[in-house]
Amino acid sequence: MVCYAEAAIAVRVPERATAIFDRLAPWADQWCSVGASAEGPVSRSLGGRAHILGRHDEADSYFRQSAAMSDRMGSKFFATWTDLMWGDLLADRQGPGDFEKAKGLFTKGHSAAATHGYGNLERRAAKTLQLLAERAS
């Protein structure tokens, strides 16, 4: 279910989002793994799904949970991925202080990705930081 959720998040398809969301919600405090492969905190996927559904405050709460879980596990990769997804939410939500927090999350994520060799996340963060700079101009 997490893999389906991630695919739908990547292409921003809200169709059937509620069904996947409802199936994953009871597992929000769990870490997902498929065999030897880790998929990270279920709360990160729930945050992405809530974002697509326009449930921004709920998404914010799930990303906060995912960040805390990733930090406790010492998972820099999933912490970085959470930061970038959380930054996307904040940039879209545009609430008070969201732009600055989004920029901070992308800056932190870019630095962590560059330090640890997470090339795709590094490129994504760099591109979004450029877009945020253009938006601020």
C-alpha positions in Angstrom: 0.0 0.0 0.0 2.9 2.4 0.8 4.3 1.8 -2.7 1.0 2.5 -4.3 0.7 5.7 -2.2 4.2 6.8 -3.2 3.4 6.3 -6.9 0.2 8.4 -6.6 2.0 11.1 -4.6 4.8 11.3 -7.2 2.3 12.0 -10.0 -0.1 13.9 -7.8 -3.2 11.8 -8.5 -5.9 12.3 -6.0 -8.2 9.6 -7.4 -8.7 6.8 -5.0 -6.5 8.7 -2.5 -9.1 8.3 0.2 -9.2 4.5 -0.1 -5.4 4.2 0.2 -5.2 6.8 2.9 -7.9 5.0 5.0 -6.0 1.7 4.6 -2.7 3.2 5.7 -4.0 5.4 8.5 -4.0 2.7 11.3 -0.3 2.2 10.6 0.8 5.8 10.9 3.2 5.1 13.8 4.8 2.2 12.0 7.9 1.8 9.8 7.3 0.2 6.5 9.6 -2.5 5.0 9.2 -4.9 2.2 11.5 -7.8 2.7 15.0 -6.3 3.1 13.9 -2.9 1.6 12.8 -0.1 3.9 10.1 2.3 2.7 10.3 4.6 5.8 7.7 5.9 8.1 4.1 5.2 7.0 3.3 8.7 8.3 5.4 10.2 5.5 3.2 8.5 2.9 0.1 9.6 4.8 1.4 13.2 4.8 1.9 13.0 1.1 -1.6 11.6 0.5 -3.2 14.2 2.8 -1.4 16.9 0.9 -2.8 15.7 -2.4 -6.2 15.6 -0.9 -5.9 19.2 0.3 -5.9 18.2 3.9 -2.9 20.5 4.7 -3.1 20.6 8.5 -3.4 16.9 8.7 -0.5 16.5 6.2 1.6 18.8 8.4 0.9 16.7 11.4 1.9 13.5 9.6 5.1 15.0 8.3 6.0 16.2 11.8 5.5 12.6 13.0 7.6 11.2 10.1 10.4 13.6 10.9 10.4 12.6 14.6 10.4 8.9 13.7 13.2 9.3 11.2 15.3 11.2 13.7 14.7 8.6 16.4 15.8 5.9 14.0 18.8 7.9 12.8 17.6 7.6 9.2 19.1 10.6 7.4 17.7 9.4 4.1 14.0 9.3 5.3 14.5 12.5 7.3 15.7 14.2 4.2 12.8 12.8 2.1 10.3 13.9 4.7 11.8 17.4 4.8 11.4 17.7 1.0 7.8 16.5 1.0 7.0 18.7 4.0 8.5 21.6 2.2 6.3 21.0 -0.8 3.2 21.0 1.5 4.2 24.3 3.1 5.0 26.0 -0.2 1.6 25.0 -1.5 -0.3 25.8 1.7 1.1 29.4 1.9 0.0 30.0 5.5 1.8 32.5 7.8 5.4 31.5 8.0 5.1 28.6 5.6 7.3 30.0 2.9 10.2 30.6 5.3 9.8 27.2 6.8 9.5 25.5 3.4 12.7 27.3 2.3 14.4 26.1 5.5 13.4 22.5 5.0 14.6 22.5 1.4 17.9 24.1 2.4 18.4 21.5 5.2 17.3 18.7 2.8 19.7 19.9 0.1 22.6 20.0 2.5 21.8 16.6 3.9 21.4 15.1 0.4 24.7 16.5 -0.8 26.5 15.4 2.3 25.2 11.8 2.1 25.1 11.3 -1.6 21.3 11.3 -2.2 21.6 12.5 -5.7 17.9 12.5 -6.7 16.9 14.3 -3.5 19.7 16.8 -3.9 18.6 17.7 -7.4 15.0 17.9 -6.3 15.9 20.2 -3.4 18.1 22.4 -5.6 15.4 22.8 -8.3 12.8 23.7 -5.7 15.1 26.2 -3.9 15.6 27.9 -7.3 11.8 28.0 -7.9 11.3 29.4 -4.3 13.9 32.1 -5.0 12.2 33.1 -8.2 8.8 33.2 -6.4 10.3 35.5 -3.7 11.7 37.9 -6.3 
